[in-house]
Amino acid sequence: MQYLVKVVVSALLIVLVSEVSKRTTLLGGLLASLPLTSFIAFIWLYVDTKDTAKIASLSTDIFWLVLPSLPFFLVLPALLKHKMDFVPALLISTGVLFACYLFTLWLLKLAAPASVTPTAP
């Protein structure tokens, strides 16, 4: 039952952002930019484990991994403004996103291998 609640709440969040964005992209962008997914993940992790150290670690990892996602939000609109079709623009932007993630993970591993890099489940 708890798993079903997690799926429904998460799906409703995505639908909410999508529906609001149809009316106003600024408000949709505001909702999408809020760390709602992180909030929900913290709550589910706490409910499941009560492990605040794990939540603190997740929060730190999220901080470092938000940074390399930012170029995606610059590359996609730039490509679309240059009249590139949506699908290729999305694929190229996603490629940039993954390259930035890989680079960031490499930097984090060099800087502090045990303290900041995401841990395997």
Beta strands, then each sheet from edge to edge (+ up, - down):
end
